[in-house]
Amino acid sequence: MGADTSRRGRNRTPPRERLLVAANRLFYDRGIDGTGVDRLLAEADVAIGSLYTHYRGKEGLVVAYLQDRADRWEACWAQSLAATTDPEGRVLAVFDALERWSTQELGARHGCALLAAVAQLPAEHPGRAVALTHKHAVHERLRRLVDELPGRGAAEREKVAAEVVLAYEGALATLALTADAGAVAKDARRLARRALRGD
């Protein structure tokens, strides 16, 4: 109690928020397994009681971190979708969002945090379910956007949707290998546009 009271005098941001900010930075930069509880507490400047009060431990913080990333990505994508009513532009909006996301503070310099979590976490970890649910939802939304394109048969829509999803996931994987995230997003958008136009 005394530790968190003294900390509040130096930092008025609530401990719950400080823990989530620290998790976003450390889990993304160092990996979930590579970040210990002591490092999280030091980064957030909170006592261990705050971690258990707000998240019931590291596992709960991992879940909150992944859900936060997913929610912020959805908001970024929604902003790009709202900028166009053109059916083709709505499909490609995910790449516009990816380019913008890559310039944000946390960016995408290590690739996709949720994809990394799927690789890092054991099958039974609840955070892995959050990441997979997000991935499946993104893919399904892209398929629905492709379905809005006029003059396409079912087989063609399925083929185009698969190519758009592949361009998107390929871009996310490539982001971990290059410092030029904006160029990756542009290249992926170009590939997806070619798929949409049958080039």
N, C-alpha and C positions, 0 to 999 in steps of 0.2 A: 504493500500500500504506500509506504513512504517513498519508494523509488519512483512510482508513477506520479505521485503528487509533486515531487521535485521536478520531474521532467515536464509536467504540465506548465510549470512556471517558465520554462524555456521555449516550449513549443505548444501552441494552443490548438494545433490540429489534433483531432481525436485519435487515440491509439489505434482504433479499428482502421481508420483511413491510413495512418502511417504504416501499419503492417501491410496493407494492400499495396501501397506505393513501393515499399521495400521489396515485396514479393515480385511485383512487376519488373523491377529493375534486376534483382538478383536471380530469380528463376529464369528470366529470359537471357541474361548475360552469362550466367554460370551453370545453368541447368538446374533442374529440380533436385536431382540426386547430389549435385555438387554444392548445394546450399544447405548448410546446417542451421539448426535452430538458433545457436548462439550468434551466428552471423546475421540472421534475420532480426533478432532482438536488438543487436547493436546498431544495425542500419536504421531500424524503426525508432530506436531510442525508447523502448518500452521494456517493462518487466515481463517475465514469462507468464505471469498470471493473466496479462492482457491477451496473450495469444490463446490461452485456453478459455478465457471468458468470451471472446468474440468469435473464435474459430474452432474451438475444441481441439486445438493442436495443429501441427503442420499439415496433416492431411486435409483438414477443412480449409486451411489457407490456400492450399494448392487448388482445391475446387473453386474457391472464390476468385483466385487469380485467373484461372482459365475461363470462368464465366464472365469475368470483367473484360478480358481480351475479346471474347466472342461478342459481347454486347457492344463494345466500342467499335468493333469491325462492322457489325450490323448497322450501326448508326452512320458510319462513314459511307457504307454502300448505299444506304437509304438516301443520303444526301445526293449522291451521284444519280441515283434512279429518279429522284425528284426533278433533276435538271433537264430531263428529256421525255418526250412522249413518243418519239420515234421507236418502233419496235426493234429495229437493229441497234439503235443507240442504247436501248434499255438492256439488251444482252451485253453490249460492250461496256456498260457502266461499271461493271465489276472491276475492269482493268483501269478505268479512270480512278475509281476508289483506291485501288491498289497503289497507283502512282502517288496519290495524295497521302495515303497512309505511310508510305515509305519515307516521306519527308517530315512526319510528325516526330515528337520527342523520342518515343520508344521505337518508332519506325519498324523496319522489317530487316534490319541488317544481319540478323542471324536466321532469316527464313521465317517460317510459320511456327509460332509458339505452340499452336494446338497440334500441328503435325509432329513437332518435337515431343510433345507430351505423350502422344500415342506410342511413339517409339520408346520413351523412357519409362513409362509407368506400367506396372503389372496389370494383367487383365482384370483383376478384381478391384483395382483402385477406382474410387468414384470419379476422380478427375479424368480418367481415361474415357469414361462414359460421357462426360461433358464434352470432351474434345471430339469424340466420334459423332455425337448427336449434332454438334455444330457442323462438322464436315458434311454429314448426310443432308442437313438442312440447306446448306449452301448449294450442294449439287442439285438437290431437288428444285430449289428456286431457279437455278440456271436453266434447268430443263423446262420449267413452266414458262420462263421468259422466251425460250426458243419456240415453245408451242404457240406463242402469240404472233410469230412471224407468219405473214399471209402466204398462201399459195404453196404450202409444203405438205407433202404426204407424211403419214406417220413414220414410215421407215426413214425418210430423209430427215425428219425432225430428230429422230433418235440418234442418227449418225452425227448430225451437226452438234447436238447437245453433248455427245460423248467427246467430240473434238474440242468444244469450248471448255468443258470441264478439264480435259487433259492440258489445254493451254494454261488454264488458271493454276492447276496444281503444279504443273511444270515450272511456272513462274515462281511460285512459292518455294519450291525446292532450290531453284537457281539463285534466289536471293541470298542464300547462305554462302554462296561462292563468289560473290562480286560486291564491290562497293557502290556500283552504279545501279541502284534499285530502280530509279526512274527509267533507265534504258530497258531493264528487264520487263517492266510493266508495259512499256510501249511496244516491245517486240512481241510480247504475248498478245496484246490487243491486235496487232497486225495479223498474227497467225489466226486468231479467232475471227477476224473480219474476213479473211480469205476463206475460212470454213463456211461462214454465213453466205458468202457470195459464190461458193462452189468453185473457187479458183484452184 
